[in-house]
Amino acid sequence: MIKRKKFALFTDTNDKHYTFEEYQTLIKDNQTDKDGNLIYLYANNKDEQYSYIEAATNQRIQCLAHGWPVRCSYGKYVGAKA
């Protein structure tokens, strides 16, 4: 599981691509909750969710783009401590 994190790419709503480590570094200052957990926002339809993406972007919050709804197991995998 840890090896996959090294080569998997995340795409944000601006079509920029990041590795897991790059994305964590990018969001850690603005998207960490009071308990120290990173908060990953995503949109599964950029057109339908444009106003939410724009609101997040205006607050300097990054948003991932997915072509499908994120399943709980995937979210737990991404957030798992290495």
PDB file of N, CA, C and O in Angstrom, chain B, residues numbered from 101:
ATOM      1  N   MET B 101       0.826  -1.187   0.000  1.00  0.00           N
ATOM      2  CA  MET B 101       0.000   0.000   0.000  1.00  0.00           C
ATOM      3  C   MET B 101       0.870   1.250   0.000  1.00  0.00           C
ATOM      4  O   MET B 101       0.551   2.205  -0.708  1.00  0.00           O
ATOM      5  N   ILE B 102       1.938   1.279   0.754  1.00  0.00           N
ATOM      6  CA  ILE B 102       2.802   2.456   0.820  1.00  0.00           C
ATOM      7  C   ILE B 102       3.460   2.716  -0.530  1.00  0.00           C
ATOM      8  O   ILE B 102       3.636   3.873  -0.913  1.00  0.00           O
ATOM      9  N   LYS B 103       3.827   1.663  -1.258  1.00  0.00           N
ATOM     10  CA  LYS B 103       4.464   1.843  -2.564  1.00  0.00           C
ATOM     11  C   LYS B 103       3.532   2.542  -3.548  1.00  0.00           C
ATOM     12  O   LYS B 103       3.982   3.354  -4.356  1.00  0.00           O
ATOM     13  N   ARG B 104       2.239   2.234  -3.487  1.00  0.00           N
ATOM     14  CA  ARG B 104       1.294   2.869  -4.404  1.00  0.00           C
ATOM     15  C   ARG B 104       1.219   4.367  -4.185  1.00  0.00           C
ATOM     16  O   ARG B 104       1.015   5.116  -5.141  1.00  0.00           O
ATOM     17  N   LYS B 105       1.376   4.817  -2.972  1.00  0.00           N
ATOM     18  CA  LYS B 105       1.309   6.245  -2.687  1.00  0.00           C
ATOM     19  C   LYS B 105       2.434   7.005  -3.369  1.00  0.00           C
ATOM     20  O   LYS B 105       2.298   8.197  -3.644  1.00  0.00           O
ATOM     21  N   LYS B 106       3.549   6.326  -3.645  1.00  0.00           N
ATOM     22  CA  LYS B 106       4.699   7.004  -4.239  1.00  0.00           C
ATOM     23  C   LYS B 106       4.515   7.293  -5.721  1.00  0.00           C
ATOM     24  O   LYS B 106       5.142   8.215  -6.244  1.00  0.00           O
ATOM     25  N   PHE B 107       3.668   6.526  -6.415  1.00  0.00           N
ATOM     26  CA  PHE B 107       3.516   6.776  -7.839  1.00  0.00           C
ATOM     27  C   PHE B 107       2.095   7.145  -8.267  1.00  0.00           C
ATOM     28  O   PHE B 107       1.866   7.438  -9.440  1.00  0.00           O
ATOM     29  N   ALA B 108       1.161   7.136  -7.359  1.00  0.00           N
ATOM     30  CA  ALA B 108      -0.199   7.551  -7.693  1.00  0.00           C
ATOM     31  C   ALA B 108      -0.240   9.070  -7.871  1.00  0.00           C
ATOM     32  O   ALA B 108       0.439   9.807  -7.156  1.00  0.00           O
ATOM     33  N   LEU B 109      -1.036   9.523  -8.826  1.00  0.00           N
ATOM     34  CA  LEU B 109      -1.170  10.957  -9.062  1.00  0.00           C
ATOM     35  C   LEU B 109      -2.577  11.427  -8.718  1.00  0.00           C
ATOM     36  O   LEU B 109      -3.573  10.771  -9.024  1.00  0.00           O
ATOM     37  N   PHE B 110      -2.621  12.574  -8.077  1.00  0.00           N
ATOM     38  CA  PHE B 110      -3.884  13.243  -7.783  1.00  0.00           C
ATOM     39  C   PHE B 110      -4.020  14.391  -8.772  1.00  0.00           C
ATOM     40  O   PHE B 110      -3.031  15.044  -9.105  1.00  0.00           O
ATOM     41  N   THR B 111      -5.227  14.639  -9.240  1.00  0.00           N
ATOM     42  CA  THR B 111      -5.486  15.748 -10.147  1.00  0.00           C
ATOM     43  C   THR B 111      -6.442  16.710  -9.449  1.00  0.00           C
ATOM     44  O   THR B 111      -7.483  16.311  -8.926  1.00  0.00           O
ATOM     45  N   ASP B 112      -6.061  17.991  -9.455  1.00  0.00           N
ATOM     46  CA  ASP B 112      -6.965  18.964  -8.836  1.00  0.00           C
ATOM     47  C   ASP B 112      -7.926  19.515  -9.875  1.00  0.00           C
ATOM     48  O   ASP B 112      -7.865  19.135 -11.044  1.00  0.00           O
ATOM     49  N   THR B 113      -8.796  20.392  -9.463  1.00  0.00           N
ATOM     50  CA  THR B 113      -9.818  20.926 -10.363  1.00  0.00           C
ATOM     51  C   THR B 113      -9.252  21.892 -11.401  1.00  0.00           C
ATOM     52  O   THR B 113      -9.969  22.321 -12.305  1.00  0.00           O
ATOM     53  N   ASN B 114      -7.973  22.234 -11.275  1.00  0.00           N
ATOM     54  CA  ASN B 114      -7.290  23.051 -12.284  1.00  0.00           C
ATOM     55  C   ASN B 114      -6.471  22.185 -13.231  1.00  0.00           C
ATOM     56  O   ASN B 114      -5.665  22.698 -14.007  1.00  0.00           O
ATOM     57  N   ASP B 115      -6.678  20.865 -13.169  1.00  0.00           N
ATOM     58  CA  ASP B 115      -5.980  19.873 -13.994  1.00  0.00           C
ATOM     59  C   ASP B 115      -4.478  19.841 -13.754  1.00  0.00           C
ATOM     60  O   ASP B 115      -3.714  19.512 -14.661  1.00  0.00           O
ATOM     61  N   LYS B 116      -4.051  20.174 -12.560  1.00  0.00           N
ATOM     62  CA  LYS B 116      -2.652  20.018 -12.159  1.00  0.00           C
ATOM     63  C   LYS B 116      -2.524  18.676 -11.455  1.00  0.00           C
ATOM     64  O   LYS B 116      -3.431  18.254 -10.739  1.00  0.00           O
ATOM     65  N   HIS B 117      -1.394  18.010 -11.661  1.00  0.00           N
ATOM     66  CA  HIS B 117      -1.184  16.675 -11.117  1.00  0.00           C
ATOM     67  C   HIS B 117      -0.118  16.704 -10.018  1.00  0.00           C
ATOM     68  O   HIS B 117       0.888  17.405 -10.125  1.00  0.00           O
ATOM     69  N   TYR B 118      -0.362  15.924  -8.960  1.00  0.00           N
ATOM     70  CA  TYR B 118       0.532  15.877  -7.810  1.00  0.00           C
ATOM     71  C   TYR B 118       0.691  14.442  -7.333  1.00  0.00           C
ATOM     72  O   TYR B 118      -0.232  13.635  -7.446  1.00  0.00           O
ATOM     73  N   THR B 119       1.867  14.128  -6.799  1.00  0.00           N
ATOM     74  CA  THR B 119       2.009  12.868  -6.088  1.00  0.00           C
ATOM     75  C   THR B 119       1.358  13.046  -4.719  1.00  0.00           C
ATOM     76  O   THR B 119       1.014  14.162  -4.330  1.00  0.00           O
ATOM     77  N   PHE B 120       1.192  11.955  -3.999  1.00  0.00           N
ATOM     78  CA  PHE B 120       0.573  12.014  -2.685  1.00  0.00           C
ATOM     79  C   PHE B 120       1.339  12.970  -1.770  1.00  0.00           C
ATOM     80  O   PHE B 120       0.736  13.805  -1.097  1.00  0.00           O
ATOM     81  N   GLU B 121       2.674  12.846  -1.747  1.00  0.00           N
ATOM     82  CA  GLU B 121       3.496  13.695  -0.877  1.00  0.00           C
ATOM     83  C   GLU B 121       3.419  15.163  -1.288  1.00  0.00           C
ATOM     84  O   GLU B 121       3.346  16.045  -0.432  1.00  0.00           O
ATOM     85  N   GLU B 122       3.435  15.427  -2.595  1.00  0.00           N
ATOM     86  CA  GLU B 122       3.338  16.809  -3.067  1.00  0.00           C
ATOM     87  C   GLU B 122       2.009  17.432  -2.663  1.00  0.00           C
ATOM     88  O   GLU B 122       1.960  18.586  -2.239  1.00  0.00           O
ATOM     89  N   TYR B 123       0.934  16.663  -2.798  1.00  0.00           N
ATOM     90  CA  TYR B 123      -0.385  17.204  -2.465  1.00  0.00           C
ATOM     91  C   TYR B 123      -0.511  17.443  -0.964  1.00  0.00           C
ATOM     92  O   TYR B 123      -1.090  18.445  -0.544  1.00  0.00           O
ATOM     93  N   GLN B 124       0.019  16.541  -0.161  1.00  0.00           N
ATOM     94  CA  GLN B 124      -0.013  16.739   1.292  1.00  0.00           C
ATOM     95  C   GLN B 124       0.713  18.021   1.675  1.00  0.00           C
ATOM     96  O   GLN B 124       0.223  18.797   2.496  1.00  0.00           O
ATOM     97  N   THR B 125       1.878  18.240   1.081  1.00  0.00           N
ATOM     98  CA  THR B 125       2.661  19.447   1.360  1.00  0.00           C
ATOM     99  C   THR B 125       1.885  20.693   0.936  1.00  0.00           C
ATOM    100  O   THR B 125       1.900  21.707   1.634  1.00  0.00           O
ATOM    101  N   LEU B 126       1.213  20.615  -0.203  1.00  0.00           N
ATOM    102  CA  LEU B 126       0.457  21.747  -0.728  1.00  0.00           C
ATOM    103  C   LEU B 126      -0.690  22.158   0.191  1.00  0.00           C
ATOM    104  O   LEU B 126      -0.932  23.350   0.381  1.00  0.00           O
ATOM    105  N   ILE B 127      -1.397  21.184   0.762  1.00  0.00           N
ATOM    106  CA  ILE B 127      -2.608  21.502   1.521  1.00  0.00           C
ATOM    107  C   ILE B 127      -2.401  21.597   3.030  1.00  0.00           C
ATOM    108  O   ILE B 127      -3.314  22.023   3.737  1.00  0.00           O
ATOM    109  N   LYS B 128      -1.255  21.221   3.538  1.00  0.00           N
ATOM    110  CA  LYS B 128      -1.103  21.102   4.998  1.00  0.00           C
ATOM    111  C   LYS B 128      -1.324  22.408   5.753  1.00  0.00           C
ATOM    112  O   LYS B 128      -1.813  22.374   6.882  1.00  0.00           O
ATOM    113  N   ASP B 129      -0.988  23.546   5.180  1.00  0.00           N
ATOM    114  CA  ASP B 129      -1.148  24.813   5.896  1.00  0.00           C
ATOM    115  C   ASP B 129      -2.595  25.286   5.969  1.00  0.00           C
ATOM    116  O   ASP B 129      -3.009  25.851   6.981  1.00  0.00           O
ATOM    117  N   ASN B 130      -3.373  25.062   4.907  1.00  0.00           N
ATOM    118  CA  ASN B 130      -4.744  25.578   4.854  1.00  0.00           C
ATOM    119  C   ASN B 130      -5.827  24.534   5.087  1.00  0.00           C
ATOM    120  O   ASN B 130      -6.991  24.892   5.266  1.00  0.00           O
ATOM    121  N   GLN B 131      -5.474  23.256   5.090  1.00  0.00           N
ATOM    122  CA  GLN B 131      -6.495  22.224   5.159  1.00  0.00           C
ATOM    123  C   GLN B 131      -6.212  21.194   6.249  1.00  0.00           C
ATOM    124  O   GLN B 131      -6.370  19.991   6.042  1.00  0.00           O
ATOM    125  N   THR B 132      -5.797  21.684   7.399  1.00  0.00           N
ATOM    126  CA  THR B 132      -5.576  20.823   8.554  1.00  0.00           C
ATOM    127  C   THR B 132      -6.568  21.231   9.632  1.00  0.00           C
ATOM    128  O   THR B 132      -6.685  22.409   9.969  1.00  0.00           O
ATOM    129  N   ASP B 133      -7.281  20.244  10.171  1.00  0.00           N
ATOM    130  CA  ASP B 133      -8.266  20.574  11.205  1.00  0.00           C
ATOM    131  C   ASP B 133      -7.588  20.724  12.570  1.00  0.00           C
ATOM    132  O   ASP B 133      -6.373  20.562  12.681  1.00  0.00           O
ATOM    133  N   LYS B 134      -8.360  21.028  13.590  1.00  0.00           N
ATOM    134  CA  LYS B 134      -7.804  21.294  14.924  1.00  0.00           C
ATOM    135  C   LYS B 134      -7.125  20.073  15.536  1.00  0.00           C
ATOM    136  O   LYS B 134      -6.309  20.211  16.448  1.00  0.00           O
ATOM    137  N   ASP B 135      -7.458  18.865  15.038  1.00  0.00           N
ATOM    138  CA  ASP B 135      -6.841  17.643  15.549  1.00  0.00           C
ATOM    139  C   ASP B 135      -5.612  17.231  14.746  1.00  0.00           C
ATOM    140  O   ASP B 135      -5.010  16.193  15.021  1.00  0.00           O
ATOM    141  N   GLY B 136      -5.236  18.041  13.751  1.00  0.00           N
ATOM    142  CA  GLY B 136      -4.060  17.752  12.948  1.00  0.00           C
ATOM    143  C   GLY B 136      -4.323  16.853  11.748  1.00  0.00           C
ATOM    144  O   GLY B 136      -3.378  16.402  11.101  1.00  0.00           O
ATOM    145  N   ASN B 137      -5.587  16.585  11.440  1.00  0.00           N
ATOM    146  CA  ASN B 137      -5.935  15.756  10.283  1.00  0.00           C
ATOM    147  C   ASN B 137      -6.024  16.606   9.023  1.00  0.00           C
ATOM    148  O   ASN B 137      -6.588  17.700   9.043  1.00  0.00           O
ATOM    149  N   LEU B 138      -5.465  16.099   7.926  1.00  0.00           N
ATOM    150  CA  LEU B 138      -5.593  16.790   6.653  1.00  0.00           C
ATOM    151  C   LEU B 138      -6.992  16.587   6.097  1.00  0.00           C
ATOM    152  O   LEU B 138      -7.547  15.491   6.171  1.00  0.00           O
ATOM    153  N   ILE B 139      -7.557  17.650   5.541  1.00  0.00           N
ATOM    154  CA  ILE B 139      -8.892  17.610   4.963  1.00  0.00           C
ATOM    155  C   ILE B 139      -8.754  17.643   3.442  1.00  0.00           C
ATOM    156  O   ILE B 139      -8.211  18.591   2.876  1.00  0.00           O
ATOM    157  N   TYR B 140      -9.253  16.595   2.795  1.00  0.00           N
ATOM    158  CA  TYR B 140      -9.199  16.488   1.338  1.00  0.00           C
ATOM    159  C   TYR B 140     -10.580  16.779   0.773  1.00  0.00           C
ATOM    160  O   TYR B 140     -11.523  16.022   1.005  1.00  0.00           O
ATOM    161  N   LEU B 141     -10.703  17.874   0.031  1.00  0.00           N
ATOM    162  CA  LEU B 141     -11.956  18.179  -0.646  1.00  0.00           C
ATOM    163  C   LEU B 141     -11.876  17.642  -2.068  1.00  0.00           C
ATOM    164  O   LEU B 141     -10.812  17.668  -2.686  1.00  0.00           O
ATOM    165  N   TYR B 142     -13.002  17.154  -2.588  1.00  0.00           N
ATOM    166  CA  TYR B 142     -13.012  16.670  -3.956  1.00  0.00           C
ATOM    167  C   TYR B 142     -14.344  16.994  -4.616  1.00  0.00           C
ATOM    168  O   TYR B 142     -15.360  17.211  -3.956  1.00  0.00           O
ATOM    169  N   ALA B 143     -14.301  17.018  -5.928  1.00  0.00           N
ATOM    170  CA  ALA B 143     -15.508  17.201  -6.718  1.00  0.00           C
ATOM    171  C   ALA B 143     -15.555  16.072  -7.744  1.00  0.00           C
ATOM    172  O   ALA B 143     -14.554  15.780  -8.400  1.00  0.00           O
ATOM    173  N   ASN B 144     -16.712  15.444  -7.880  1.00  0.00           N
ATOM    174  CA  ASN B 144     -16.808  14.379  -8.881  1.00  0.00           C
ATOM    175  C   ASN B 144     -17.438  14.877 -10.184  1.00  0.00           C
ATOM    176  O   ASN B 144     -17.545  14.123 -11.151  1.00  0.00           O
ATOM    177  N   ASN B 145     -17.853  16.142 -10.207  1.00  0.00           N
ATOM    178  CA  ASN B 145     -18.350  16.749 -11.435  1.00  0.00           C
ATOM    179  C   ASN B 145     -18.049  18.244 -11.377  1.00  0.00           C
ATOM    180  O   ASN B 145     -18.754  19.008 -10.717  1.00  0.00           O
ATOM    181  N   LYS B 146     -16.990  18.648 -12.078  1.00  0.00           N
ATOM    182  CA  LYS B 146     -16.543  20.040 -12.001  1.00  0.00           C
ATOM    183  C   LYS B 146     -17.592  21.029 -12.503  1.00  0.00           C
ATOM    184  O   LYS B 146     -17.684  22.145 -11.992  1.00  0.00           O
ATOM    185  N   ASP B 147     -18.372  20.634 -13.484  1.00  0.00           N
ATOM    186  CA  ASP B 147     -19.386  21.550 -14.028  1.00  0.00           C
ATOM    187  C   ASP B 147     -20.534  21.762 -13.051  1.00  0.00           C
ATOM    188  O   ASP B 147     -20.937  22.897 -12.802  1.00  0.00           O
ATOM    189  N   GLU B 148     -21.057  20.681 -12.501  1.00  0.00           N
ATOM    190  CA  GLU B 148     -22.182  20.789 -11.580  1.00  0.00           C
ATOM    191  C   GLU B 148     -21.788  21.398 -10.230  1.00  0.00           C
ATOM    192  O   GLU B 148     -22.612  22.026  -9.565  1.00  0.00           O
ATOM    193  N   GLN B 149     -20.550  21.213  -9.837  1.00  0.00           N
ATOM    194  CA  GLN B 149     -20.103  21.679  -8.528  1.00  0.00           C
ATOM    195  C   GLN B 149     -19.212  22.913  -8.627  1.00  0.00           C
ATOM    196  O   GLN B 149     -18.436  23.203  -7.716  1.00  0.00           O
ATOM    197  N   TYR B 150     -19.330  23.632  -9.731  1.00  0.00           N
ATOM    198  CA  TYR B 150     -18.467  24.782  -9.977  1.00  0.00           C
ATOM    199  C   TYR B 150     -18.539  25.823  -8.868  1.00  0.00           C
ATOM    200  O   TYR B 150     -17.502  26.337  -8.450  1.00  0.00           O
ATOM    201  N   SER B 151     -19.731  26.150  -8.380  1.00  0.00           N
ATOM    202  CA  SER B 151     -19.851  27.199  -7.367  1.00  0.00           C
ATOM    203  C   SER B 151     -19.159  26.796  -6.062  1.00  0.00           C
ATOM    204  O   SER B 151     -18.578  27.644  -5.385  1.00  0.00           O
ATOM    205  N   TYR B 152     -19.214  25.513  -5.706  1.00  0.00           N
ATOM    206  CA  TYR B 152     -18.535  25.037  -4.502  1.00  0.00           C
ATOM    207  C   TYR B 152     -17.019  25.068  -4.681  1.00  0.00           C
ATOM    208  O   TYR B 152     -16.283  25.435  -3.765  1.00  0.00           O
ATOM    209  N   ILE B 153     -16.567  24.682  -5.859  1.00  0.00           N
ATOM    210  CA  ILE B 153     -15.130  24.708  -6.165  1.00  0.00           C
ATOM    211  C   ILE B 153     -14.621  26.137  -6.124  1.00  0.00           C
ATOM    212  O   ILE B 153     -13.558  26.407  -5.565  1.00  0.00           O
ATOM    213  N   GLU B 154     -15.378  27.057  -6.717  1.00  0.00           N
ATOM    214  CA  GLU B 154     -14.982  28.468  -6.732  1.00  0.00           C
ATOM    215  C   GLU B 154     -14.925  29.033  -5.314  1.00  0.00           C
ATOM    216  O   GLU B 154     -14.000  29.774  -4.983  1.00  0.00           O
ATOM    217  N   ALA B 155     -15.897  28.695  -4.482  1.00  0.00           N
ATOM    218  CA  ALA B 155     -15.908  29.171  -3.093  1.00  0.00           C
ATOM    219  C   ALA B 155     -14.689  28.645  -2.338  1.00  0.00           C
ATOM    220  O   ALA B 155     -14.066  29.384  -1.576  1.00  0.00           O
ATOM    221  N   ALA B 156     -14.350  27.388  -2.543  1.00  0.00           N
ATOM    222  CA  ALA B 156     -13.170  26.819  -1.882  1.00  0.00           C
ATOM    223  C   ALA B 156     -11.898  27.487  -2.384  1.00  0.00           C
ATOM    224  O   ALA B 156     -11.018  27.833  -1.596  1.00  0.00           O
ATOM    225  N   THR B 157     -11.805  27.666  -3.687  1.00  0.00           N
ATOM    226  CA  THR B 157     -10.622  28.291  -4.282  1.00  0.00           C
ATOM    227  C   THR B 157     -10.443  29.721  -3.777  1.00  0.00           C
ATOM    228  O   THR B 157      -9.315  30.158  -3.552  1.00  0.00           O
ATOM    229  N   ASN B 158     -11.526  30.442  -3.600  1.00  0.00           N
ATOM    230  CA  ASN B 158     -11.453  31.816  -3.084  1.00  0.00           C
ATOM    231  C   ASN B 158     -10.918  31.867  -1.662  1.00  0.00           C
ATOM    232  O   ASN B 158     -10.395  32.893  -1.228  1.00  0.00           O
ATOM    233  N   GLN B 159     -11.047  30.765  -0.938  1.00  0.00           N
ATOM    234  CA  GLN B 159     -10.524  30.678   0.434  1.00  0.00           C
ATOM    235  C   GLN B 159      -9.166  29.965   0.472  1.00  0.00           C
ATOM    236  O   GLN B 159      -8.709  29.546   1.536  1.00  0.00           O
ATOM    237  N   ARG B 160      -8.527  29.832  -0.698  1.00  0.00           N
ATOM    238  CA  ARG B 160      -7.209  29.183  -0.833  1.00  0.00           C
ATOM    239  C   ARG B 160      -7.251  27.715  -0.403  1.00  0.00           C
ATOM    240  O   ARG B 160      -6.292  27.204   0.174  1.00  0.00           O
ATOM    241  N   ILE B 161      -8.357  27.051  -0.684  1.00  0.00           N
ATOM    242  CA  ILE B 161      -8.505  25.631  -0.387  1.00  0.00           C
ATOM    243  C   ILE B 161      -8.445  24.865  -1.699  1.00  0.00           C
ATOM    244  O   ILE B 161      -9.139  25.198  -2.659  1.00  0.00           O
ATOM    245  N   GLN B 162      -7.609  23.837  -1.728  1.00  0.00           N
ATOM    246  CA  GLN B 162      -7.450  23.006  -2.916  1.00  0.00           C
ATOM    247  C   GLN B 162      -8.569  21.983  -2.996  1.00  0.00           C
ATOM    248  O   GLN B 162      -9.081  21.526  -1.975  1.00  0.00           O
ATOM    249  N   CYS B 163      -8.939  21.634  -4.200  1.00  0.00           N
ATOM    250  CA  CYS B 163     -10.012  20.670  -4.419  1.00  0.00           C
ATOM    251  C   CYS B 163      -9.559  19.657  -5.470  1.00  0.00           C
ATOM    252  O   CYS B 163      -9.117  20.034  -6.555  1.00  0.00           O
ATOM    253  N   LEU B 164      -9.670  18.376  -5.141  1.00  0.00           N
ATOM    254  CA  LEU B 164      -9.324  17.315  -6.078  1.00  0.00           C
ATOM    255  C   LEU B 164     -10.466  17.083  -7.058  1.00  0.00           C
ATOM    256  O   LEU B 164     -11.632  17.312  -6.736  1.00  0.00           O
ATOM    257  N   ALA B 165     -10.122  16.631  -8.246  1.00  0.00           N
ATOM    258  CA  ALA B 165     -11.128  16.292  -9.253  1.00  0.00           C
ATOM    259  C   ALA B 165     -11.158  14.778  -9.409  1.00  0.00           C
ATOM    260  O   ALA B 165     -10.132  14.147  -9.662  1.00  0.00           O
ATOM    261  N   HIS B 166     -12.338  14.211  -9.255  1.00  0.00           N
ATOM    262  CA  HIS B 166     -12.548  12.779  -9.466  1.00  0.00           C
ATOM    263  C   HIS B 166     -13.703  12.622 -10.434  1.00  0.00           C
ATOM    264  O   HIS B 166     -14.656  13.401 -10.406  1.00  0.00           O
ATOM    265  N   GLY B 167     -13.622  11.629 -11.280  1.00  0.00           N
ATOM    266  CA  GLY B 167     -14.706  11.368 -12.210  1.00  0.00           C
ATOM    267  C   GLY B 167     -15.762  10.460 -11.614  1.00  0.00           C
ATOM    268  O   GLY B 167     -16.684  10.032 -12.309  1.00  0.00           O
ATOM    269  N   TRP B 168     -15.635  10.168 -10.346  1.00  0.00           N
ATOM    270  CA  TRP B 168     -16.555   9.272  -9.665  1.00  0.00           C
ATOM    271  C   TRP B 168     -16.654   9.680  -8.206  1.00  0.00           C
ATOM    272  O   TRP B 168     -15.753  10.354  -7.706  1.00  0.00           O
ATOM    273  N   PRO B 169     -17.709   9.300  -7.507  1.00  0.00           N
ATOM    274  CA  PRO B 169     -17.784   9.568  -6.063  1.00  0.00           C
ATOM    275  C   PRO B 169     -16.721   8.748  -5.330  1.00  0.00           C
ATOM    276  O   PRO B 169     -16.492   7.586  -5.666  1.00  0.00           O
ATOM    277  N   VAL B 170     -16.087   9.337  -4.352  1.00  0.00           N
ATOM    278  CA  VAL B 170     -15.043   8.653  -3.594  1.00  0.00           C
ATOM    279  C   VAL B 170     -15.695   7.718  -2.577  1.00  0.00           C
ATOM    280  O   VAL B 170     -16.571   8.124  -1.814  1.00  0.00           O
ATOM    281  N   ARG B 171     -15.259   6.474  -2.580  1.00  0.00           N
ATOM    282  CA  ARG B 171     -15.778   5.499  -1.623  1.00  0.00           C
ATOM    283  C   ARG B 171     -15.067   5.665  -0.289  1.00  0.00           C
ATOM    284  O   ARG B 171     -13.935   6.145  -0.243  1.00  0.00           O
ATOM    285  N   CYS B 172     -15.714   5.277   0.781  1.00  0.00           N
ATOM    286  CA  CYS B 172     -15.138   5.371   2.122  1.00  0.00           C
ATOM    287  C   CYS B 172     -13.808   4.642   2.215  1.00  0.00           C
ATOM    288  O   CYS B 172     -12.860   5.154   2.810  1.00  0.00           O
ATOM    289  N   SER B 173     -13.730   3.453   1.634  1.00  0.00           N
ATOM    290  CA  SER B 173     -12.495   2.682   1.738  1.00  0.00           C
ATOM    291  C   SER B 173     -11.331   3.398   1.069  1.00  0.00           C
ATOM    292  O   SER B 173     -10.199   3.313   1.545  1.00  0.00           O
ATOM    293  N   TYR B 174     -11.594   4.108  -0.036  1.00  0.00           N
ATOM    294  CA  TYR B 174     -10.554   4.878  -0.709  1.00  0.00           C
ATOM    295  C   TYR B 174     -10.108   6.041   0.153  1.00  0.00           C
ATOM    296  O   TYR B 174      -8.915   6.323   0.265  1.00  0.00           O
ATOM    297  N   GLY B 175     -11.069   6.713   0.761  1.00  0.00           N
ATOM    298  CA  GLY B 175     -10.735   7.834   1.658  1.00  0.00           C
ATOM    299  C   GLY B 175      -9.906   7.377   2.837  1.00  0.00           C
ATOM    300  O   GLY B 175      -8.960   8.062   3.227  1.00  0.00           O
ATOM    301  N   LYS B 176     -10.236   6.241   3.409  1.00  0.00           N
ATOM    302  CA  LYS B 176      -9.453   5.701   4.520  1.00  0.00           C
ATOM    303  C   LYS B 176      -8.053   5.323   4.059  1.00  0.00           C
ATOM    304  O   LYS B 176      -7.082   5.522   4.789  1.00  0.00           O
ATOM    305  N   TYR B 177      -7.945   4.773   2.840  1.00  0.00           N
ATOM    306  CA  TYR B 177      -6.638   4.417   2.292  1.00  0.00           C
ATOM    307  C   TYR B 177      -5.767   5.647   2.132  1.00  0.00           C
ATOM    308  O   TYR B 177      -4.600   5.643   2.523  1.00  0.00           O
ATOM    309  N   VAL B 178      -6.326   6.688   1.564  1.00  0.00           N
ATOM    310  CA  VAL B 178      -5.563   7.911   1.334  1.00  0.00           C
ATOM    311  C   VAL B 178      -5.126   8.532   2.662  1.00  0.00           C
ATOM    312  O   VAL B 178      -4.002   9.019   2.784  1.00  0.00           O
ATOM    313  N   GLY B 179      -6.006   8.514   3.641  1.00  0.00           N
ATOM    314  CA  GLY B 179      -5.699   9.132   4.919  1.00  0.00           C
ATOM    315  C   GLY B 179      -4.945   8.246   5.889  1.00  0.00           C
ATOM    316  O   GLY B 179      -4.612   8.678   6.993  1.00  0.00           O
ATOM    317  N   ALA B 180      -4.670   7.012   5.492  1.00  0.00           N
ATOM    318  CA  ALA B 180      -3.980   6.086   6.398  1.00  0.00           C
ATOM    319  C   ALA B 180      -2.577   6.579   6.709  1.00  0.00           C
ATOM    320  O   ALA B 180      -1.871   7.084   5.837  1.00  0.00           O
ATOM    321  N   LYS B 181      -2.197   6.427   7.940  1.00  0.00           N
ATOM    322  CA  LYS B 181      -0.845   6.807   8.345  1.00  0.00           C
ATOM    323  C   LYS B 181       0.142   5.786   7.802  1.00  0.00           C
ATOM    324  O   LYS B 181      -0.059   4.582   7.954  1.00  0.00           O
ATOM    325  N   ALA B 182       1.203   6.262   7.174  1.00  0.00           N
ATOM    326  CA  ALA B 182       2.225   5.357   6.607  1.00  0.00           C
ATOM    327  C   ALA B 182       3.176   4.878   7.675  1.00  0.00           C
ATOM    328  O   ALA B 182       4.096   4.114   7.384  1.00  0.00           O
TER     329      ALA B 182
END
